[in-house]
């Protein structure tokens, strides 16, 4: 997906508020538009830019398409991050400048590591009719891999952990002794919860901070009701958590060791300095091959220069 957002001032690289003890903070997601899709952007926020290395979360749908419009996102670049694409319903075709062409369906995972730079597009495989629903997440790559070569992987099946009232699919990382095969560059976790009415008790790691994003239904946690359109930040220092479920619910649990590196985000790039962002912008604007090229029926997505570049 195309992030189309800016967190760019030097002061924005300070550490997030909170994250030292167990807590519950509920924050509204922001509405944004990505192609023909309206999305709820749960991360980043001014007071909560990361959860572990997770730095971006767009919850899209459920949206109904009739075939006249499509859930398409044209060719756009990424740098210094990994994209995690997870669908609840519908399907997409991923195309990138490595030559990858991969259809993704519900229950399957696409993970793209941008490294020093990659271009990709996400397209409907045909005039799409039906419900489209899912989430795309970004992970800030650490210094050791953020300037490395890009890569792409698709996982048709992922491990599941069965809970008393449902199941957890391990997208990335390890949960309850089960580890996903997906690449992981830092110490973080992402799972999808598919829960029935009742209570779910889940083991956690004390050195991880956690957050919940509800995709459908609702969860109850420590006196709070968590519904779609919000990010529930749970802090760290927990060995487990008990979640109440009042109706069938799908949710994403994100976790990880708080990121130690100050990161800078602008548009679809994660870096460390403004100069890196200016260089990335110029490579994309000049179409000089730095991000490669992708075969797509869609047009490249343009972007205005970073505001600090304009104001120089």
CORKADA-V694798 format. One line per field, one symbol per residue. ss: DSSP state (h for helix, s for strand, l for the rest). psi: psi as a letter, one per 30 degrees, with the letter a starting at -180 (. if undefined). burial: + if it has 9 or more other ideal C-beta (glycine too) atoms within 8 Angstrom, else -. A space follows every 10 residues. Layout:
ss->???
psi->???
burial->???
This chain:
ss->lllllssllh hhhlllllll llllssssls ssssllssss ssslllllll sllsssssss ssssssllll llsssssssl sssssssssl ssssssllll ssssslllss sssllllsss ssslllllss ssssssssss llllllllll ssssslllls sssllsssss sslssllssl lllllllsss sssssllsss ssslllllss sssssslsss sllsssslls ssssslllls ssssslllss ssssssllll lllsssllss sllhhhhhhh hhhhhhllll llllllllll llllllhhhh ll
psi->ljehlkjfle ffglklkagf lkljkkkklk klkjbgkklj jekllefjfl jbfkgkjjjk akkkkfffll ikjlklllkg lkkjkkkela llkkklffgk jkkklkflkk jkjebfklkl lklkfljkka kkkakkkkkk klefffgakl lkkkjekllk kklfhblkkj ekakkhgkkk fkkjfajlkk lkkjklkakk kkklkfgkll lkjkelbklk jhgkkklkgl kjkfaagkfl kkkkkflkkk lkkkllkkkf kklkkkcgkk afleeeeeee eeeeefhgfe gakkjkflkk klkllkefee g.
burial->+++-+-++-- -+---+-++- ---++++-+- -+-++-+-++ +++++--+++ ++++++++++ +++-+----+ ++++++++++ ++++++++++ ++++++++-+ -+-+-+-+++ ++++++++++ ++++---+-- ++++++++++ ++--++-+-+ +++++--+++ +-+-++++++ +++-+--+-+ -+-+++++++ +++++--+++ -+-+---+++ ++++++++++ +--+-+---+ ++++++-+-- +++++--+++ +++++++++- --++++++++ +--+-+++-+ +-++------ ++-+-+-+-- +-+-++--+- --
